[in-house]
């Protein structure tokens, strides 16, 4: 399955951001980290997400998925299991 993940983080002090990145790495899911910007905050708000870092954008087989906060269930869903 083709997966493209961007983790929008508030920085190295963000424990939930670290946990999300570790969860992705543990499952072998490649990702990039970018800083949370006002544009990303607006996108998250438009999608009804909690304003909690990290904000994650995953593209799975052409389908956009968004979530915020540390969500092990969403990370696992990226594996197709």
Backbone as a printed PyTorch tensor [residue, N CA C, xyz], in Angstrom:
tensor([[[  0.8500,  -1.1800,   0.0000],
         [  0.0000,   0.0000,   0.0000],
         [  0.8910,   1.2370,   0.0000]],

        [[  0.5750,   2.1990,  -0.8240],
         [  1.3310,   3.4390,  -0.9150],
         [  0.8480,   4.4180,   0.1560]],

        [[  1.7450,   4.7980,   1.0730],
         [  1.3970,   5.6880,   2.1790],
         [  2.3830,   6.8520,   2.2090]],

        [[  1.8650,   8.0650,   2.3210],
         [  2.6770,   9.2720,   2.4280],
         [  2.1980,  10.0170,   3.6720]],

        [[  3.0710,  10.1990,   4.6630],
         [  2.6690,  10.7770,   5.9470],
         [  3.4860,  12.0230,   6.2640]],

        [[  2.7790,  13.0860,   6.6660],
         [  3.4130,  14.2960,   7.1750],
         [  2.9350,  14.5120,   8.6030]],

        [[  3.8930,  14.6710,   9.5150],
         [  3.5980,  14.9390,  10.9220],
         [  3.9170,  16.4080,  11.1780]],

        [[  2.8900,  17.1890,  11.4670],
         [  3.0840,  18.6040,  11.7870],
         [  3.2650,  18.7110,  13.2920]],

        [[  4.4350,  19.1630,  13.6950],
         [  4.8590,  19.1460,  15.0890],
         [  5.0840,  20.5570,  15.6130]],

        [[  4.9590,  20.6970,  16.9320],
         [  5.2590,  21.9840,  17.5740],
         [  6.7050,  22.0590,  18.0410]],

        [[  7.4650,  20.9800,  17.8240],
         [  8.8870,  21.0270,  18.1600],
         [  9.3460,  19.8540,  18.9860]],

        [[ 10.6350,  19.8430,  19.3160],
         [ 11.2320,  18.6880,  20.0020],
         [ 10.6980,  18.4500,  21.4150]],

        [[ 10.0690,  19.4320,  22.0130],
         [  9.5340,  19.2640,  23.3620],
         [  8.1600,  18.5890,  23.3710]],

        [[  7.5630,  18.3940,  22.2100],
         [  6.2190,  17.8160,  22.0970],
         [  6.2880,  16.2960,  22.2600]],

        [[  5.8450,  15.7940,  23.4050],
         [  5.9080,  14.3600,  23.6880],
         [  4.9630,  13.5500,  22.8020]],

        [[  3.7870,  14.0940,  22.5030],
         [  2.8440,  13.3780,  21.6420],
         [  3.3580,  13.3180,  20.2060]],

        [[  4.0900,  14.3350,  19.8040],
         [  4.7150,  14.3300,  18.4730],
         [  5.7770,  13.2340,  18.4150]],

        [[  6.5940,  13.1450,  19.4630],
         [  7.6260,  12.1120,  19.5290],
         [  7.0080,  10.7220,  19.5080]],

        [[  5.9390,  10.5400,  20.2710],
         [  5.2840,   9.2360,  20.3370],
         [  4.6970,   8.8510,  18.9770]],

        [[  4.1470,   9.8240,  18.2710],
         [  3.5930,   9.5570,  16.9430],
         [  4.6930,   9.1380,  15.9840]],

        [[  5.8020,   9.8480,  15.9920],
         [  6.9160,   9.5100,  15.1040],
         [  7.4860,   8.1350,  15.4500]],

        [[  7.6130,   7.8100,  16.7430],
         [  8.1000,   6.4880,  17.1560],
         [  7.1530,   5.3920,  16.6830]],

        [[  5.8440,   5.6390,  16.7920],
         [  4.8610,   4.6620,  16.3530],
         [  4.9580,   4.3950,  14.8580]],

        [[  5.1460,   5.4500,  14.0780],
         [  5.3040,   5.3020,  12.6320],
         [  6.5860,   4.5280,  12.3160]],

        [[  7.6660,   4.8930,  12.9960],
         [  8.9560,   4.2360,  12.7630],
         [  8.8990,   2.7610,  13.1320]],

        [[  8.2390,   2.4420,  14.2430],
         [  8.1320,   1.0580,  14.6930],
         [  7.4450,   0.1770,  13.6490]],

        [[  6.4840,   0.7570,  12.9300],
         [  5.7600,   0.0070,  11.9050],
         [  6.3900,   0.1480,  10.5230]],

        [[  7.5060,   0.8730,  10.4530],
         [  8.2020,   1.0340,   9.1800],
         [  7.4990,   1.9550,   8.2050]],

        [[  6.7260,   2.8940,   8.7260],
         [  5.9860,   3.8260,   7.8780],
         [  6.8050,   5.1020,   7.7220]],

        [[  7.2660,   5.3940,   6.5010],
         [  8.0640,   6.6050,   6.3000],
         [  7.2090,   7.8560,   6.4940]],

        [[  7.8530,   8.9040,   6.9730],
         [  7.1410,  10.1610,   7.2180],
         [  8.1180,  11.3240,   7.1780]],

        [[  7.5640,  12.5090,   7.0390],
         [  8.3510,  13.7290,   7.1530],
         [  7.7370,  14.5530,   8.2720]],

        [[  8.5730,  15.3460,   8.9090],
         [  8.1110,  16.2180,   9.9810],
         [  8.2340,  17.6610,   9.5150]],

        [[  7.1780,  18.4210,   9.7740],
         [  7.1670,  19.8450,   9.4450],
         [  6.5760,  20.5970,  10.6300]],

        [[  6.8920,  21.8870,  10.7390],
         [  6.3290,  22.6620,  11.8490],
         [  4.8490,  22.9890,  11.6230]],

        [[  4.1090,  23.0850,  12.7180],
         [  2.7180,  23.5310,  12.6520],
         [  2.7300,  25.0100,  12.2730]],

        [[  1.9570,  25.3460,  11.2550],
         [  1.8340,  26.7400,  10.8020],
         [  0.3890,  27.1940,  10.9860]],

        [[  0.1500,  28.4640,  10.7870],
         [ -1.2170,  28.9770,  10.8660],
         [ -2.1070,  28.3170,   9.8100]],

        [[ -1.5300,  28.0390,   8.6470],
         [ -2.2860,  27.3750,   7.5790],
         [ -2.7250,  25.9730,   8.0130]],

        [[ -1.8260,  25.2540,   8.6620],
         [ -2.1530,  23.9090,   9.1380],
         [ -3.1790,  23.9780,  10.2600]],

        [[ -3.0570,  24.9620,  11.1400],
         [ -4.0570,  25.1340,  12.2000],
         [ -5.4360,  25.3890,  11.6020]],

        [[ -5.5040,  26.2140,  10.5650],
         [ -6.7810,  26.5070,   9.9110],
         [ -7.3520,  25.2550,   9.2460]],

        [[ -6.4910,  24.4720,   8.6000],
         [ -6.9240,  23.2250,   7.9740],
         [ -7.4980,  22.2800,   9.0260]],

        [[ -6.8020,  22.1480,  10.1400],
         [ -7.2600,  21.2690,  11.2200],
         [ -8.6140,  21.7340,  11.7490]],

        [[ -8.7630,  23.0060,  11.9190],
         [-10.0270,  23.5520,  12.4120],
         [-11.1460,  23.2890,  11.3980]],

        [[-10.8680,  23.4760,  10.1210],
         [-11.8610,  23.2100,   9.0750],
         [-12.2920,  21.7430,   9.0670]],

        [[-11.3960,  20.8590,   9.4290],
         [-11.6930,  19.4210,   9.4390],
         [-12.2700,  18.9610,  10.7720]],

        [[-12.4500,  19.8930,  11.7120],
         [-13.0490,  19.5570,  12.9950],
         [-12.1280,  18.8200,  13.9490]],

        [[-10.8230,  18.9480,  13.7430],
         [ -9.8600,  18.2720,  14.6050],
         [ -9.6220,  19.0490,  15.8830]],

        [[ -9.2470,  18.3160,  16.9390],
         [ -8.8150,  18.9760,  18.1670],
         [ -7.5330,  19.7350,  17.8540]],

        [[ -7.3400,  20.8540,  18.4770],
         [ -6.1280,  21.6360,  18.2580],
         [ -5.0320,  21.1590,  19.2000]],

        [[ -4.6190,  19.9170,  18.9960],
         [ -3.5830,  19.2730,  19.7990],
         [ -2.5300,  18.7310,  18.8500]],

        [[ -1.2880,  19.0460,  19.1170],
         [ -0.2000,  18.5270,  18.2850],
         [  0.0520,  17.0800,  18.6560]],

        [[  0.4900,  16.3040,  17.7020],
         [  0.7360,  16.6560,  16.3150],
         [ -0.5610,  16.6590,  15.4980]],

        [[ -0.4840,  17.2960,  14.3530],
         [ -1.5280,  17.1910,  13.3470],
         [ -0.9170,  16.3370,  12.2410]],

        [[ -1.6070,  15.2730,  11.8740],
         [ -1.0580,  14.3140,  10.9250],
         [ -1.9020,  14.3060,   9.6530]],

        [[ -1.2170,  14.3270,   8.5220],
         [ -1.8660,  14.1860,   7.2200],
         [ -1.2610,  12.9620,   6.5600]],

        [[ -2.0890,  11.9820,   6.3130],
         [ -1.6420,  10.7590,   5.6460],
         [ -2.4180,  10.6070,   4.3410]],

        [[ -1.7110,  10.2450,   3.3050],
         [ -2.3440,   9.9210,   2.0340],
         [ -2.1380,   8.4260,   1.8370]],

        [[ -3.2470,   7.7030,   1.8280],
         [ -3.2130,   6.2450,   1.7370],
         [ -3.9650,   5.8350,   0.4710]],

        [[ -3.2230,   5.3410,  -0.5070],
         [ -3.8490,   4.9390,  -1.7570],
         [ -4.6580,   6.0500,  -2.3990]],

        [[ -4.1920,   7.2940,  -2.2810],
         [ -4.8900,   8.4350,  -2.8670],
         [ -5.9530,   9.0500,  -1.9700]],

        [[ -6.2150,   8.4570,  -0.8040],
         [ -7.2200,   8.9550,   0.1350],
         [ -6.5440,   9.7760,   1.2330]],

        [[ -7.0300,  10.9970,   1.4530],
         [ -6.5020,  11.8500,   2.5240],
         [ -7.0980,  11.4480,   3.8570]],

        [[ -6.2340,  11.3160,   4.8450],
         [ -6.6640,  11.0690,   6.2280],
         [ -5.9800,  12.1020,   7.1140]],

        [[ -6.7340,  12.6740,   8.0260],
         [ -6.2060,  13.6630,   8.9620],
         [ -6.5780,  13.2580,  10.3760]],

        [[ -5.6620,  13.5090,  11.2980],
         [ -5.9890,  13.3910,  12.7180],
         [ -5.0360,  14.2590,  13.5120]],

        [[ -5.4040,  14.4750,  14.7660],
         [ -4.5350,  15.2270,  15.6730],
         [ -4.3880,  14.4240,  16.9570]],

        [[ -3.3430,  14.7590,  17.7040],
         [ -3.0390,  14.0920,  18.9680],
         [ -2.3300,  12.7580,  18.6740]],

        [[ -1.8760,  12.0800,  19.6910],
         [ -1.2390,  10.7740,  19.5420],
         [ -2.3390,   9.7380,  19.4020]],

        [[ -2.4210,   9.1050,  18.2330],
         [ -3.4990,   8.1650,  17.9260],
         [ -2.9200,   6.8420,  17.4230]],

        [[ -2.5570,   5.9400,  18.3410],
         [ -2.0110,   4.6530,  17.9220],
         [ -2.9430,   3.8930,  16.9790]],

        [[ -4.2500,   4.0270,  17.1640],
         [ -5.2040,   3.3390,  16.2940],
         [ -5.1040,   3.8410,  14.8570]],

        [[ -4.9290,   5.1390,  14.6790],
         [ -4.8090,   5.7070,  13.3370],
         [ -3.4740,   5.3200,  12.7040]],

        [[ -2.4240,   5.3030,  13.5170],
         [ -1.1110,   4.8860,  13.0030],
         [ -1.2010,   3.4470,  12.5000]],

        [[ -1.7730,   2.5630,  13.3000],
         [ -1.9020,   1.1520,  12.9180],
         [ -2.7530,   0.9980,  11.6600]],

        [[ -3.7710,   1.8580,  11.5070],
         [ -4.6410,   1.7420,  10.3270],
         [ -3.8960,   1.9940,   9.0240]],

        [[ -2.7420,   2.6230,   9.0980],
         [ -1.9570,   2.9030,   7.9000],
         [ -1.2890,   1.6540,   7.3340]],

        [[ -1.2240,   0.5960,   8.1380],
         [ -0.5860,  -0.6420,   7.6870],
         [ -1.5460,  -1.5220,   6.8940]],

        [[ -2.8310,  -1.1870,   6.9280],
         [ -3.8130,  -1.9910,   6.2140],
         [ -4.2820,  -3.2000,   6.9970]],

        [[ -3.8140,  -3.3260,   8.2340],
         [ -4.2380,  -4.4660,   9.0820],
         [ -5.5680,  -4.1910,   9.7380]]])
